[in-house]
């Protein structure tokens, strides 16, 4: 055990947890005022339900030794993991952990918390809370844990095949992005979309959320080095540079197309860059994060218009940013990966490597797309025809804040001039 590595992963765990309320503000500012508490609640609730499920059985399904497809039940209730000498399946030799197993459990827990929360941006303004809570628990256990096992666990079949994903391009972003598409196809469009304009009610909240996400993403990516070392430093600088390039790429494309560079565009572009660099962060170096971030900024900006062409109501562009950004990053990893950065990786096409890594990345992306879409659609459909997944038209008109939670984010009627209580 290394105390410095342990300290860094503990800090990174807190940073990744902080991303979930950051995501809540990022999404919350983009919805209408009558739905902001509903959005905040859906995100924060994930911190509660997913954490309990992760400790009881989720971690065991993701990181137990289950033969490559899903973990077993050896670690139910974190059995045996309190011993710092405990060895997780596959984490030996080159992959040996230098942090206590429980620290690794906590760090991976925060990934599990935020991944299904990403889906809520696509389904904004119309999910019934009880239906969402049911979907959240089932999706974590039936979709997230198998994909995490395939890619993150050294015993997983995609890991052993050679697919690379440093911090969650497939496990987090492609997984949640395609699941979001599946769910919106089940629940349908918001009332009035796309005829009615539904502008963000508070872009300052969205910009605050962007800053929190950017800050927390250092723990997300650099923490995935699982040590306070040179690789963590490389991942951190890659993360920041890709976010900056993503913002600039989006704004240039937006300016060319619309004549304006918007604050929402700046926020979305930064997140697109962060998404794309996530699988690459510990495998690339030099100027490649600029290329990856800029490509994601431009391609994700172009991708958000697909919902109007194909008619799916992705409210806050989860599909356009997370699904497309995750695919861009996962495939560009096969171009820019550099063994000089990480000896456990591989050389990409730009560094003299062959096409084997690209083939492995394509398999990982394709399998994640199909598995997550099919299972997510089935779960959403089952909930929809049983307890219901969408609010009634009357509740949608009223807003999620009062119809689902009996609260209001802004008690404007009680305020007089200059904010004085009447």
ZAMAR-716060 format. One record per residue (C-alpha): residue number from 1; x, y, z; residue in three letters. Coordinates in Angstrom, 3 decimals. Each point is the difference from the previous one (the first is absolute). Layout:
<atoms>
<num:NUM	x:X	y:Y	z:Z	residu:ala>
...
</atoms>
This chain:
<atoms>
<num:1	x:0.000	y:0.000	z:0.000	residu:unk>
<num:2	x:1.210	y:3.497	z:-0.888	residu:unk>
<num:3	x:-1.248	y:2.864	z:2.174	residu:unk>
<num:4	x:0.511	y:2.644	z:-2.692	residu:unk>
<num:5	x:-1.967	y:-1.997	z:-2.552	residu:unk>
<num:6	x:-2.703	y:-0.653	z:2.563	residu:unk>
<num:7	x:-0.273	y:3.692	z:0.855	residu:unk>
<num:8	x:-0.325	y:0.969	z:-3.671	residu:unk>
<num:9	x:-2.733	y:-2.552	z:-0.709	residu:unk>
<num:10	x:-1.877	y:1.077	z:3.133	residu:unk>
<num:11	x:0.069	y:3.599	z:-1.253	residu:unk>
<num:12	x:-0.997	y:-1.156	z:-3.486	residu:unk>
<num:13	x:-2.936	y:-1.900	z:1.478	residu:unk>
<num:14	x:-1.283	y:3.221	z:1.547	residu:unk>
<num:15	x:0.557	y:1.872	z:-3.277	residu:unk>
<num:16	x:-2.028	y:-2.553	z:-1.984	residu:unk>
<num:17	x:-2.823	y:0.088	z:2.550	residu:unk>
<num:18	x:-0.062	y:3.805	z:-0.342	residu:unk>
<num:19	x:-0.637	y:-0.458	z:-3.734	residu:unk>
<num:20	x:-3.525	y:-1.306	z:0.650	residu:unk>
<num:21	x:-1.344	y:3.206	z:1.607	residu:unk>
<num:22	x:1.984	y:1.819	z:-2.702	residu:unk>
<num:23	x:-1.912	y:-1.987	z:-2.603	residu:unk>
<num:24	x:-3.230	y:0.845	z:1.820	residu:unk>
<num:25	x:0.715	y:3.729	z:-0.326	residu:unk>
<num:26	x:1.188	y:-0.427	z:-3.608	residu:unk>
<num:27	x:-3.287	y:-1.660	z:-0.939	residu:unk>
<num:28	x:-2.141	y:1.941	z:2.474	residu:unk>
<num:29	x:0.830	y:3.342	z:-1.570	residu:unk>
<num:30	x:-1.056	y:-1.251	z:-3.429	residu:unk>
<num:31	x:-3.529	y:-1.109	z:0.906	residu:unk>
<num:32	x:-3.011	y:2.235	z:0.554	residu:unk>
<num:33	x:-0.446	y:1.470	z:3.495	residu:unk>
<num:34	x:-2.899	y:-2.334	z:0.831	residu:unk>
<num:35	x:2.247	y:-3.052	z:-0.425	residu:unk>
<num:36	x:3.289	y:1.037	z:1.592	residu:unk>
<num:37	x:-0.523	y:-1.773	z:3.346	residu:unk>
<num:38	x:-1.123	y:-3.120	z:-1.840	residu:unk>
<num:39	x:3.289	y:-0.021	z:-1.893	residu:unk>
<num:40	x:2.088	y:0.682	z:3.093	residu:unk>
<num:41	x:-1.809	y:-2.748	z:1.889	residu:unk>
<num:42	x:0.525	y:-2.610	z:-2.720	residu:unk>
<num:43	x:3.746	y:0.619	z:0.074	residu:unk>
<num:44	x:0.437	y:0.232	z:3.764	residu:unk>
<num:45	x:-2.210	y:-3.060	z:0.542	residu:unk>
<num:46	x:2.541	y:-2.031	z:-1.951	residu:unk>
<num:47	x:2.528	y:0.771	z:2.722	residu:unk>
<num:48	x:-2.284	y:-1.745	z:2.468	residu:unk>
<num:49	x:-1.435	y:-3.018	z:-1.809	residu:unk>
<num:50	x:3.044	y:-0.913	z:-2.078	residu:unk>
<num:51	x:2.357	y:0.231	z:2.979	residu:unk>
<num:52	x:-2.048	y:-2.529	z:1.975	residu:unk>
<num:53	x:-0.401	y:-2.372	z:-2.954	residu:unk>
<num:54	x:3.718	y:0.255	z:-0.743	residu:unk>
<num:55	x:0.987	y:-1.039	z:3.511	residu:unk>
<num:56	x:-2.555	y:-2.811	z:0.205	residu:unk>
<num:57	x:0.559	y:-1.659	z:-3.384	residu:unk>
<num:58	x:1.046	y:2.417	z:-2.775	residu:unk>
<num:59	x:3.741	y:-0.041	z:0.661	residu:unk>
<num:60	x:0.029	y:-3.782	z:0.132	residu:unk>
<num:61	x:-1.792	y:-0.236	z:-3.359	residu:unk>
<num:62	x:2.439	y:2.464	z:-1.560	residu:unk>
<num:63	x:3.294	y:-1.212	z:1.468	residu:unk>
<num:64	x:-0.571	y:-3.530	z:1.226	residu:unk>
<num:65	x:1.541	y:-2.852	z:-1.979	residu:unk>
<num:66	x:-2.874	y:-1.149	z:-2.173	residu:unk>
<num:67	x:1.779	y:-1.432	z:-3.011	residu:unk>
<num:68	x:0.140	y:3.138	z:-2.094	residu:unk>
<num:69	x:-3.693	y:0.877	z:-0.445	residu:unk>
<num:70	x:-1.178	y:1.147	z:3.419	residu:unk>
<num:71	x:1.428	y:-0.240	z:3.477	residu:unk>
<num:72	x:-1.046	y:-2.582	z:2.563	residu:unk>
<num:73	x:-1.404	y:0.562	z:3.491	residu:unk>
<num:74	x:3.233	y:-0.443	z:1.970	residu:unk>
<num:75	x:0.020	y:3.631	z:1.144	residu:unk>
<num:76	x:-3.670	y:0.416	z:0.922	residu:unk>
<num:77	x:-0.163	y:2.456	z:2.876	residu:unk>
<num:78	x:3.725	y:0.689	z:-0.616	residu:unk>
<num:79	x:0.827	y:-3.363	z:1.523	residu:unk>
<num:80	x:3.736	y:-0.374	z:0.612	residu:unk>
<num:81	x:0.962	y:3.407	z:-1.357	residu:unk>
<num:82	x:0.745	y:1.625	z:3.338	residu:unk>
<num:83	x:3.416	y:-1.678	z:0.010	residu:unk>
<num:84	x:2.601	y:2.221	z:-1.695	residu:unk>
<num:85	x:1.771	y:-3.134	z:-1.204	residu:unk>
<num:86	x:-3.081	y:-1.264	z:-1.851	residu:unk>
<num:87	x:0.634	y:-0.516	z:-3.721	residu:unk>
<num:88	x:-2.706	y:0.749	z:-2.531	residu:unk>
<num:89	x:-0.278	y:-2.461	z:-2.915	residu:unk>
<num:90	x:2.470	y:0.889	z:-2.731	residu:unk>
<num:91	x:1.669	y:2.831	z:1.907	residu:unk>
<num:92	x:3.409	y:-1.647	z:0.239	residu:unk>
<num:93	x:3.289	y:0.406	z:-1.820	residu:unk>
<num:94	x:-0.078	y:3.047	z:-2.281	residu:unk>
<num:95	x:-3.462	y:0.888	z:1.300	residu:unk>
<num:96	x:0.672	y:-0.425	z:3.708	residu:unk>
<num:97	x:-1.725	y:2.592	z:2.172	residu:unk>
<num:98	x:2.022	y:2.124	z:2.411	residu:unk>
<num:99	x:-3.118	y:1.345	z:1.743	residu:unk>
<num:100	x:-2.281	y:-1.797	z:2.489	residu:unk>
<num:101	x:-2.841	y:-1.926	z:-1.673	residu:unk>
<num:102	x:-2.645	y:2.080	z:1.770	residu:unk>
<num:103	x:1.467	y:3.184	z:-1.490	residu:unk>
<num:104	x:-0.328	y:-1.573	z:-3.441	residu:unk>
<num:105	x:-3.593	y:-0.971	z:0.833	residu:unk>
<num:106	x:-0.813	y:3.581	z:0.990	residu:unk>
<num:107	x:1.653	y:1.467	z:-3.092	residu:unk>
<num:108	x:-1.868	y:-2.304	z:-2.362	residu:unk>
<num:109	x:-3.211	y:0.699	z:1.900	residu:unk>
<num:110	x:0.108	y:3.627	z:-1.105	residu:unk>
<num:111	x:0.221	y:-1.079	z:-3.653	residu:unk>
<num:112	x:-3.056	y:-2.180	z:0.551	residu:unk>
<num:113	x:-1.851	y:2.933	z:1.580	residu:unk>
<num:114	x:0.495	y:2.507	z:-2.800	residu:unk>
<num:115	x:-0.407	y:-2.298	z:-3.019	residu:unk>
<num:116	x:-3.784	y:-0.593	z:0.211	residu:unk>
<num:117	x:-0.456	y:3.607	z:1.111	residu:unk>
<num:118	x:1.226	y:1.058	z:-3.445	residu:unk>
<num:119	x:-3.135	y:-1.549	z:-1.529	residu:unk>
<num:120	x:-2.264	y:2.515	z:1.759	residu:unk>
<num:121	x:1.026	y:2.799	z:-2.339	residu:unk>
<num:122	x:-1.613	y:-1.767	z:-2.949	residu:unk>
<num:123	x:-3.239	y:-0.746	z:1.834	residu:unk>
<num:124	x:-0.378	y:3.429	z:1.628	residu:unk>
<num:125	x:-3.478	y:1.382	z:0.820	residu:unk>
<num:126	x:-1.990	y:-3.237	z:-0.282	residu:unk>
<num:127	x:1.202	y:-2.851	z:2.238	residu:unk>
<num:128	x:-2.163	y:-1.174	z:2.869	residu:unk>
<num:129	x:2.208	y:-0.210	z:3.073	residu:unk>
<num:130	x:-1.077	y:-3.496	z:1.059	residu:unk>
<num:131	x:0.590	y:-1.272	z:-3.536	residu:unk>
<num:132	x:3.400	y:1.675	z:-0.120	residu:unk>
<num:133	x:1.035	y:-1.462	z:3.354	residu:unk>
<num:134	x:-0.921	y:-3.496	z:-1.184	residu:unk>
<num:135	x:1.826	y:0.461	z:-3.291	residu:unk>
<num:136	x:3.066	y:1.328	z:1.811	residu:unk>
<num:137	x:0.382	y:-3.083	z:2.193	residu:unk>
<num:138	x:-0.672	y:-2.532	z:-2.744	residu:unk>
<num:139	x:2.267	y:1.754	z:-2.501	residu:unk>
<num:140	x:2.887	y:0.113	z:2.434	residu:unk>
<num:141	x:-0.147	y:-3.737	z:0.701	residu:unk>
<num:142	x:-0.959	y:-1.321	z:-3.442	residu:unk>
<num:143	x:1.835	y:2.386	z:-2.339	residu:unk>
<num:144	x:2.732	y:1.957	z:1.775	residu:unk>
<num:145	x:1.602	y:-2.811	z:2.005	residu:unk>
<num:146	x:0.482	y:-2.411	z:-2.939	residu:unk>
<num:147	x:1.529	y:2.694	z:-2.224	residu:unk>
<num:148	x:2.250	y:1.170	z:2.845	residu:unk>
<num:149	x:1.121	y:-3.604	z:0.482	residu:unk>
<num:150	x:0.760	y:-0.472	z:-3.707	residu:unk>
<num:151	x:2.126	y:3.138	z:-0.273	residu:unk>
<num:152	x:1.343	y:0.987	z:3.433	residu:unk>
<num:153	x:0.638	y:-3.380	z:1.633	residu:unk>
<num:154	x:3.196	y:-1.809	z:-1.086	residu:unk>
<num:155	x:-2.130	y:-3.168	z:-0.148	residu:unk>
<num:156	x:-2.511	y:1.598	z:-2.376	residu:unk>
<num:157	x:-0.082	y:-1.273	z:-3.579	residu:unk>
<num:158	x:0.472	y:3.387	z:-1.691	residu:unk>
<num:159	x:2.868	y:0.850	z:2.357	residu:unk>
<num:160	x:1.724	y:-3.296	z:-0.803	residu:unk>
<num:161	x:-0.661	y:0.501	z:-3.716	residu:unk>
<num:162	x:2.019	y:3.235	z:0.100	residu:unk>
<num:163	x:-2.653	y:2.729	z:-0.143	residu:unk>
<num:164	x:1.152	y:3.149	z:1.803	residu:unk>
<num:165	x:-2.139	y:2.318	z:2.105	residu:unk>
<num:166	x:1.948	y:1.982	z:2.552	residu:unk>
<num:167	x:-2.900	y:1.594	z:1.866	residu:unk>
<num:168	x:-3.322	y:-0.854	z:-1.623	residu:unk>
<num:169	x:-0.504	y:0.839	z:-3.676	residu:unk>
<num:170	x:-1.967	y:-3.210	z:-0.509	residu:unk>
<num:171	x:-0.990	y:-0.853	z:3.571	residu:unk>
<num:172	x:-1.296	y:3.472	z:0.868	residu:unk>
<num:173	x:-0.694	y:2.170	z:-3.030	residu:unk>
<num:174	x:-0.925	y:-2.355	z:-2.835	residu:unk>
<num:175	x:-1.876	y:-2.194	z:2.469	residu:unk>
<num:176	x:-2.061	y:2.860	z:1.452	residu:unk>
<num:177	x:-0.345	y:1.812	z:-3.339	residu:unk>
<num:178	x:-1.538	y:-2.898	z:-1.906	residu:unk>
<num:179	x:-2.143	y:-0.899	z:3.030	residu:unk>
<num:180	x:-1.324	y:3.561	z:-0.060	residu:unk>
<num:181	x:-0.984	y:-0.461	z:-3.641	residu:unk>
<num:182	x:-1.811	y:-3.228	z:0.837	residu:unk>
<num:183	x:-1.966	y:1.585	z:2.849	residu:unk>
<num:184	x:-1.133	y:3.058	z:-1.982	residu:unk>
<num:185	x:-1.243	y:-2.308	z:-2.731	residu:unk>
<num:186	x:-2.158	y:-1.721	z:2.619	residu:unk>
<num:187	x:-1.404	y:3.087	z:1.735	residu:unk>
<num:188	x:-0.401	y:2.213	z:-3.070	residu:unk>
<num:189	x:0.335	y:3.739	z:-0.499	residu:unk>
<num:190	x:-0.749	y:2.828	z:2.395	residu:unk>
<num:191	x:-3.341	y:1.689	z:-0.547	residu:unk>
<num:192	x:0.473	y:2.669	z:-2.629	residu:unk>
<num:193	x:3.450	y:-1.111	z:-1.178	residu:unk>
<num:194	x:1.352	y:1.043	z:-2.445	residu:unk>
<num:195	x:-2.685	y:2.605	z:-0.853	residu:unk>
<num:196	x:0.313	y:1.928	z:3.258	residu:unk>
<num:197	x:3.243	y:1.572	z:1.171	residu:unk>
<num:198	x:1.120	y:-1.277	z:3.393	residu:unk>
<num:199	x:2.938	y:2.250	z:0.943	residu:unk>
<num:200	x:2.246	y:-0.589	z:3.018	residu:unk>
<num:201	x:-1.315	y:1.753	z:3.078	residu:unk>
<num:202	x:3.430	y:0.754	z:1.552	residu:unk>
<num:203	x:3.175	y:-0.165	z:-2.061	residu:unk>
<num:204	x:2.022	y:1.242	z:2.990	residu:unk>
<num:205	x:-0.888	y:-3.288	z:1.735	residu:unk>
<num:206	x:1.162	y:-1.885	z:-3.087	residu:unk>
<num:207	x:3.304	y:1.897	z:-0.058	residu:unk>
<num:208	x:0.483	y:-0.750	z:3.712	residu:unk>
<num:209	x:-0.647	y:-3.668	z:-0.707	residu:unk>
<num:210	x:2.522	y:0.095	z:-2.841	residu:unk>
<num:211	x:2.680	y:1.315	z:2.322	residu:unk>
<num:212	x:-0.725	y:-2.668	z:2.605	residu:unk>
<num:213	x:0.063	y:-2.735	z:-2.648	residu:unk>
<num:214	x:3.293	y:1.254	z:-1.448	residu:unk>
<num:215	x:1.505	y:0.117	z:3.491	residu:unk>
<num:216	x:-1.297	y:-3.435	z:0.964	residu:unk>
<num:217	x:1.141	y:-1.529	z:-3.288	residu:unk>
<num:218	x:3.609	y:0.228	z:1.202	residu:unk>
<num:219	x:-0.905	y:-2.646	z:2.572	residu:unk>
<num:220	x:-1.957	y:-1.948	z:-2.597	residu:unk>
<num:221	x:2.915	y:-0.269	z:-2.439	residu:unk>
<num:222	x:3.197	y:0.628	z:1.952	residu:unk>
<num:223	x:-1.338	y:-2.077	z:2.887	residu:unk>
<num:224	x:-0.317	y:-2.954	z:-2.367	residu:unk>
<num:225	x:3.791	y:-0.310	z:0.096	residu:unk>
<num:226	x:-0.686	y:-1.353	z:3.515	residu:unk>
<num:227	x:3.179	y:1.653	z:1.200	residu:unk>
<num:228	x:1.708	y:3.340	z:0.561	residu:unk>
<num:229	x:2.406	y:-0.411	z:-2.889	residu:unk>
<num:230	x:1.058	y:1.257	z:-3.415	residu:unk>
<num:231	x:-2.938	y:-1.724	z:-1.680	residu:unk>
<num:232	x:-2.431	y:1.928	z:2.195	residu:unk>
<num:233	x:1.738	y:3.230	z:-1.008	residu:unk>
<num:234	x:-0.240	y:-0.910	z:-3.667	residu:unk>
<num:235	x:-3.701	y:-0.833	z:0.351	residu:unk>
<num:236	x:-0.658	y:3.270	z:1.808	residu:unk>
<num:237	x:1.642	y:2.220	z:-2.617	residu:unk>
<num:238	x:-1.662	y:-1.971	z:-2.799	residu:unk>
<num:239	x:-3.367	y:0.493	z:1.662	residu:unk>
<num:240	x:0.380	y:3.752	z:0.319	residu:unk>
<num:241	x:1.354	y:0.543	z:-3.503	residu:unk>
<num:242	x:-2.710	y:-2.120	z:-1.627	residu:unk>
<num:243	x:-2.719	y:1.923	z:1.845	residu:unk>
<num:244	x:1.467	y:3.296	z:-1.179	residu:unk>
<num:245	x:0.287	y:-1.251	z:-3.584	residu:unk>
<num:246	x:-3.531	y:-1.406	z:0.136	residu:unk>
<num:247	x:-1.361	y:3.371	z:1.052	residu:unk>
<num:248	x:1.853	y:1.814	z:-2.800	residu:unk>
<num:249	x:-0.975	y:-2.571	z:-2.620	residu:unk>
<num:250	x:-3.687	y:0.227	z:0.912	residu:unk>
<num:251	x:0.026	y:3.814	z:0.073	residu:unk>
<num:252	x:1.699	y:0.281	z:-3.393	residu:unk>
<num:253	x:-2.535	y:-2.381	z:-1.539	residu:unk>
<num:254	x:-2.867	y:1.805	z:1.731	residu:unk>
<num:255	x:1.240	y:3.397	z:-1.132	residu:unk>
<num:256	x:0.295	y:-1.167	z:-3.604	residu:unk>
<num:257	x:-3.468	y:-1.562	z:-0.004	residu:unk>
<num:258	x:-2.023	y:2.489	z:2.071	residu:unk>
<num:259	x:2.104	y:3.166	z:0.129	residu:unk>
<num:260	x:0.240	y:-0.119	z:3.801	residu:unk>
<num:261	x:2.233	y:-1.584	z:2.632	residu:unk>
<num:262	x:-2.277	y:-0.802	z:2.943	residu:unk>
<num:263	x:0.629	y:-0.740	z:3.649	residu:unk>
<num:264	x:-1.957	y:-3.248	z:-0.360	residu:unk>
<num:265	x:2.241	y:-0.876	z:-2.930	residu:unk>
<num:266	x:3.105	y:0.654	z:2.073	residu:unk>
<num:267	x:-1.306	y:-2.250	z:2.784	residu:unk>
<num:268	x:-1.065	y:-2.758	z:-2.388	residu:unk>
<num:269	x:3.271	y:0.110	z:-1.922	residu:unk>
<num:270	x:2.075	y:-0.309	z:3.158	residu:unk>
<num:271	x:-2.022	y:-3.016	z:1.105	residu:unk>
<num:272	x:0.320	y:-1.552	z:-3.478	residu:unk>
<num:273	x:3.784	y:0.321	z:0.245	residu:unk>
<num:274	x:-0.027	y:-1.501	z:3.480	residu:unk>
<num:275	x:-2.116	y:-2.924	z:-1.166	residu:unk>
<num:276	x:2.252	y:-0.771	z:-2.965	residu:unk>
<num:277	x:3.248	y:0.119	z:1.952	residu:unk>
<num:278	x:-1.343	y:-2.297	z:2.731	residu:unk>
<num:279	x:0.943	y:-3.318	z:-1.681	residu:unk>
<num:280	x:3.272	y:1.481	z:-1.292	residu:unk>
<num:281	x:1.258	y:1.952	z:3.013	residu:unk>
<num:282	x:2.619	y:-2.488	z:1.159	residu:unk>
<num:283	x:1.058	y:-1.271	z:-3.409	residu:unk>
<num:284	x:0.785	y:3.111	z:-2.074	residu:unk>
<num:285	x:2.388	y:2.927	z:0.222	residu:unk>
<num:286	x:1.427	y:2.986	z:-1.849	residu:unk>
<num:287	x:-2.467	y:1.974	z:-2.093	residu:unk>
<num:288	x:-2.451	y:-2.867	z:-0.459	residu:unk>
<num:289	x:-2.425	y:1.197	z:2.730	residu:unk>
<num:290	x:-0.439	y:3.218	z:-1.996	residu:unk>
<num:291	x:-0.971	y:-1.995	z:-3.082	residu:unk>
<num:292	x:-2.293	y:-2.292	z:1.998	residu:unk>
<num:293	x:-1.727	y:2.850	z:1.831	residu:unk>
<num:294	x:-0.406	y:2.179	z:-3.093	residu:unk>
<num:295	x:-1.384	y:-2.892	z:-2.040	residu:unk>
<num:296	x:-2.511	y:-0.771	z:2.739	residu:unk>
<num:297	x:-1.066	y:3.638	z:0.269	residu:unk>
<num:298	x:-0.751	y:0.258	z:-3.717	residu:unk>
<num:299	x:-1.529	y:-3.460	z:-0.456	residu:unk>
<num:300	x:-2.182	y:0.215	z:3.106	residu:unk>
<num:301	x:-1.257	y:3.434	z:-1.089	residu:unk>
<num:302	x:-0.998	y:-1.476	z:-3.349	residu:unk>
<num:303	x:-1.498	y:-3.084	z:1.659	residu:unk>
<num:304	x:-2.524	y:1.877	z:2.143	residu:unk>
<num:305	x:-1.982	y:0.881	z:-3.123	residu:unk>
<num:306	x:-0.653	y:-3.696	z:-0.675	residu:unk>
<num:307	x:-2.883	y:-0.019	z:2.477	residu:unk>
<num:308	x:-1.931	y:2.406	z:-2.191	residu:unk>
<num:309	x:0.708	y:-2.055	z:-3.116	residu:unk>
<num:310	x:-0.995	y:-3.325	z:1.554	residu:unk>
<num:311	x:-2.633	y:1.252	z:2.446	residu:unk>
<num:312	x:1.263	y:-1.269	z:3.374	residu:unk>
<num:313	x:-0.292	y:2.485	z:2.859	residu:unk>
<num:314	x:3.414	y:-0.028	z:1.669	residu:unk>
<num:315	x:-0.833	y:2.951	z:2.235	residu:unk>
<num:316	x:3.488	y:1.089	z:1.082	residu:unk>
<num:317	x:2.115	y:-1.675	z:-2.709	residu:unk>
<num:318	x:1.266	y:-3.017	z:1.904	residu:unk>
<num:319	x:0.059	y:-2.029	z:-3.208	residu:unk>
<num:320	x:1.741	y:2.744	z:-1.952	residu:unk>
<num:321	x:2.656	y:0.666	z:2.645	residu:unk>
<num:322	x:0.545	y:-3.180	z:2.031	residu:unk>
<num:323	x:-0.761	y:-2.700	z:-2.550	residu:unk>
<num:324	x:1.708	y:1.723	z:-2.922	residu:unk>
<num:325	x:2.828	y:1.372	z:2.159	residu:unk>
<num:326	x:0.606	y:-3.428	z:1.520	residu:unk>
<num:327	x:0.179	y:-1.611	z:-3.436	residu:unk>
<num:328	x:2.342	y:2.723	z:-1.309	residu:unk>
<num:329	x:2.364	y:-0.428	z:2.950	residu:unk>
<num:330	x:-0.063	y:-3.801	z:-0.018	residu:unk>
<num:331	x:0.860	y:-0.157	z:-3.713	residu:unk>
<num:332	x:2.553	y:2.831	z:-0.011	residu:unk>
<num:333	x:1.755	y:-1.873	z:2.792	residu:unk>
<num:334	x:0.887	y:-2.586	z:-2.654	residu:unk>
<num:335	x:1.612	y:2.810	z:-1.995	residu:unk>
<num:336	x:1.964	y:1.864	z:2.674	residu:unk>
<num:337	x:0.812	y:-2.633	z:2.664	residu:unk>
<num:338	x:3.693	y:0.071	z:0.910	residu:unk>
<num:339	x:1.936	y:-2.703	z:1.848	residu:unk>
<num:340	x:2.459	y:2.644	z:1.212	residu:unk>
<num:341	x:-2.812	y:1.470	z:2.086	residu:unk>
<num:342	x:-1.270	y:-3.288	z:1.405	residu:unk>
<num:343	x:1.798	y:-3.310	z:-0.430	residu:unk>
<num:344	x:-3.253	y:-1.846	z:0.733	residu:unk>
<num:345	x:-1.605	y:1.516	z:-3.088	residu:unk>
<num:346	x:0.900	y:-0.352	z:-3.665	residu:unk>
<num:347	x:1.243	y:2.140	z:-2.865	residu:unk>
<num:348	x:-2.758	y:1.492	z:-2.113	residu:unk>
<num:349	x:0.001	y:0.570	z:-3.741	residu:unk>
<num:350	x:1.723	y:3.389	z:0.283	residu:unk>
<num:351	x:2.865	y:-1.562	z:1.990	residu:unk>
<num:352	x:0.743	y:-2.926	z:-2.264	residu:unk>
<num:353	x:-2.446	y:-2.481	z:1.445	residu:unk>
<num:354	x:-2.054	y:-2.283	z:-2.170	residu:unk>
<num:355	x:-3.746	y:-0.309	z:-0.324	residu:unk>
<num:356	x:-0.417	y:-2.497	z:2.867	residu:unk>
<num:357	x:-0.775	y:2.673	z:2.588	residu:unk>
<num:358	x:-2.531	y:1.651	z:-2.308	residu:unk>
<num:359	x:-1.707	y:-3.374	z:-0.461	residu:unk>
<num:360	x:-0.138	y:-0.510	z:3.768	residu:unk>
<num:361	x:-1.437	y:3.497	z:0.517	residu:unk>
<num:362	x:-2.631	y:-0.574	z:-2.672	residu:unk>
<num:363	x:-1.036	y:-3.243	z:1.673	residu:unk>
<num:364	x:-0.236	y:1.681	z:3.411	residu:unk>
<num:365	x:-2.027	y:2.904	z:-1.377	residu:unk>
<num:366	x:-2.295	y:-2.232	z:-2.039	residu:unk>
<num:367	x:-0.706	y:-2.504	z:2.752	residu:unk>
<num:368	x:-0.679	y:2.755	z:2.538	residu:unk>
<num:369	x:-2.386	y:1.739	z:-2.403	residu:unk>
<num:370	x:-2.039	y:-3.118	z:-0.710	residu:unk>
<num:371	x:-0.035	y:-1.442	z:3.527	residu:unk>
<num:372	x:-0.841	y:3.248	z:1.757	residu:unk>
<num:373	x:-2.643	y:1.086	z:-2.527	residu:unk>
<num:374	x:-1.859	y:-3.325	z:0.008	residu:unk>
<num:375	x:0.047	y:-0.476	z:3.773	residu:unk>
<num:376	x:-0.792	y:3.649	z:0.739	residu:unk>
<num:377	x:-2.929	y:-0.005	z:-2.403	residu:unk>
<num:378	x:-1.345	y:-3.222	z:1.528	residu:unk>
<num:379	x:0.305	y:1.313	z:3.574	residu:unk>
<num:380	x:-1.652	y:3.306	z:-0.901	residu:unk>
<num:381	x:-2.806	y:-1.736	z:-1.889	residu:unk>
<num:382	x:-0.663	y:-2.417	z:2.858	residu:unk>
<num:383	x:-0.262	y:2.850	z:2.501	residu:unk>
<num:384	x:-2.130	y:2.058	z:-2.372	residu:unk>
<num:385	x:-2.634	y:-2.730	z:-0.415	residu:unk>
<num:386	x:-0.079	y:-0.875	z:3.708	residu:unk>
<num:387	x:0.414	y:2.898	z:2.437	residu:unk>
<num:388	x:0.475	y:2.650	z:-2.674	residu:unk>
<num:389	x:3.129	y:1.927	z:-0.961	residu:unk>
<num:390	x:-1.479	y:3.296	z:-1.165	residu:unk>
<num:391	x:-2.105	y:2.542	z:1.865	residu:unk>
<num:392	x:-3.533	y:0.746	z:-1.141	residu:unk>
<num:393	x:-0.610	y:2.918	z:-2.412	residu:unk>
<num:394	x:-1.488	y:1.991	z:2.878	residu:unk>
<num:395	x:3.056	y:-0.592	z:2.166	residu:unk>
<num:396	x:2.296	y:0.929	z:-2.869	residu:unk>
<num:397	x:-1.852	y:3.299	z:-0.411	residu:unk>
<num:398	x:0.204	y:0.612	z:3.739	residu:unk>
<num:399	x:3.711	y:-0.844	z:0.143	residu:unk>
<num:400	x:1.981	y:-2.695	z:1.777	residu:unk>
<num:401	x:0.853	y:2.164	z:3.000	residu:unk>
<num:402	x:-3.533	y:0.227	z:1.353	residu:unk>
<num:403	x:-1.533	y:-3.129	z:-1.557	residu:unk>
<num:404	x:2.774	y:-2.396	z:1.097	residu:unk>
<num:405	x:1.527	y:1.679	z:3.041	residu:unk>
<num:406	x:-2.591	y:2.516	z:1.273	residu:unk>
<num:407	x:2.641	y:2.730	z:-0.010	residu:unk>
<num:408	x:0.912	y:3.053	z:-2.023	residu:unk>
<num:409	x:3.545	y:1.173	z:-0.746	residu:unk>
<num:410	x:-0.920	y:3.679	z:-0.090	residu:unk>
<num:411	x:-2.657	y:1.454	z:2.306	residu:unk>
<num:412	x:-0.276	y:3.160	z:-2.080	residu:unk>
<num:413	x:-3.534	y:0.850	z:1.149	residu:unk>
<num:414	x:1.254	y:0.606	z:3.531	residu:unk>
<num:415	x:2.656	y:2.535	z:-1.042	residu:unk>
<num:416	x:-0.672	y:3.692	z:-0.337	residu:unk>
<num:417	x:2.083	y:2.645	z:-1.759	residu:unk>
<num:418	x:3.779	y:-0.316	z:0.463	residu:unk>
<num:419	x:-0.458	y:-3.467	z:1.457	residu:unk>
<num:420	x:-1.828	y:1.180	z:3.145	residu:unk>
<num:421	x:-2.523	y:-2.434	z:1.436	residu:unk>
<num:422	x:-3.499	y:1.426	z:-0.409	residu:unk>
</atoms>
